[in-house]
């Protein structure tokens, strides 16, 4: 009987890098949910200026999450360039890219 081994790398990209992107996506999903909950809470208190700011933040996080999804797909297709993207994201975080 022949046993098939499951491939442990996708396009020669270490699974740790893919996991890091997935972790960032989950973190963004959690942040979006927290902001959505806060918006609902503030609506009850009729704090419109805060609602507007949080809605904009939520939209930005949704766009960022979409970008993370594209990065994950890109990871699976182009391992060499994906490493560059992750380095760019890490450098962006170091230099305050999440303001």
Secondary structure, 3 states (H helix, E strand, C coil): CCCCCCCCCECCECHHHHHHHHHHHHHHHHHHHHHHHHHHHHHHHCCHHHHHHHHHHHHHHHHHHHHHHHHHHHHHHCHHHHHHHHHHHHHHHHCCCCC
